[in-house]
């Protein structure tokens, strides 16, 4: 929980990170549609875009997503 709080505080303070986080959320719907349509070319492009946004969010984002994955498995 502490990592999530730290990430939120940092994102609020950094408009670029906040925008990247919002954009990443918007990508999910586009990815879902591409998967429904079996559009592998679009999926590949969206994954690359998501990777770039995740990179902008930094290690804090990576930590909380890793923790989330470990918790759900």
C-alpha positions as CSV (number, residue, x, y, z in Angstrom):
1,X,0.0,0.0,0.0
2,X,2.9,2.4,0.7
3,X,4.2,2.0,-2.8
4,X,0.7,2.8,-4.2
5,X,0.5,6.0,-2.1
6,X,4.0,7.0,-3.1
7,X,3.1,6.5,-6.8
8,X,-0.1,8.5,-6.5
9,X,1.7,11.4,-4.7
10,X,4.4,11.4,-7.4
11,X,1.9,11.2,-10.2
12,X,-0.2,14.1,-8.9
13,X,2.9,16.2,-8.6
14,X,4.1,15.4,-12.1
15,X,1.6,16.3,-14.9
16,X,3.5,14.2,-17.4
17,X,3.2,11.1,-15.3
18,X,-0.4,11.8,-14.6
19,X,-1.1,12.1,-18.3
20,X,0.8,8.9,-19.0
21,X,-1.2,7.1,-16.4
22,X,-4.5,8.4,-17.9
23,X,-3.4,7.5,-21.4
24,X,-2.5,4.0,-20.3
25,X,-6.0,3.5,-18.9
26,X,-7.5,4.6,-22.2
27,X,-5.4,2.0,-24.0
28,X,-7.1,-0.8,-22.3
29,X,-10.3,-0.3,-24.1
30,X,-8.5,-0.1,-27.4
31,X,-6.6,-3.3,-26.6
32,X,-9.8,-5.1,-25.7
33,X,-11.3,-4.1,-29.1
34,X,-8.2,-5.2,-31.0
35,X,-8.3,-8.6,-29.2
36,X,-12.0,-9.0,-30.0
37,X,-11.3,-8.3,-33.6
38,X,-8.2,-10.6,-33.6
39,X,-6.1,-7.6,-34.9
40,X,-2.6,-8.7,-34.0
41,X,-1.0,-5.7,-35.8
42,X,-3.0,-3.3,-33.7
43,X,-2.3,-5.3,-30.5
44,X,1.4,-5.1,-31.2
45,X,1.2,-1.3,-31.7
46,X,-0.8,-0.8,-28.6
47,X,1.5,-3.0,-26.5
48,X,4.4,-0.9,-27.7
49,X,2.6,2.3,-26.8
50,X,1.7,0.8,-23.4
51,X,5.3,-0.1,-22.8
52,X,6.4,3.4,-23.6
53,X,3.8,4.9,-21.2
54,X,4.8,2.4,-18.4
55,X,8.5,3.5,-18.9
56,X,7.4,7.1,-18.4
57,X,5.7,6.1,-15.2
58,X,8.9,4.7,-13.9
59,X,10.0,2.2,-11.3
60,X,7.2,3.1,-8.9
61,X,4.6,2.0,-11.3
62,X,6.5,-1.2,-12.1
63,X,6.7,-2.0,-8.4
64,X,3.0,-1.6,-7.8
65,X,2.0,-3.6,-10.9
66,X,4.5,-6.4,-9.9
67,X,3.0,-6.4,-6.4
68,X,-0.5,-6.6,-7.8
69,X,0.4,-9.5,-10.1
70,X,2.0,-11.4,-7.2
71,X,-1.0,-10.8,-5.1
72,X,-3.5,-12.0,-7.7
73,X,-1.6,-15.2,-8.5
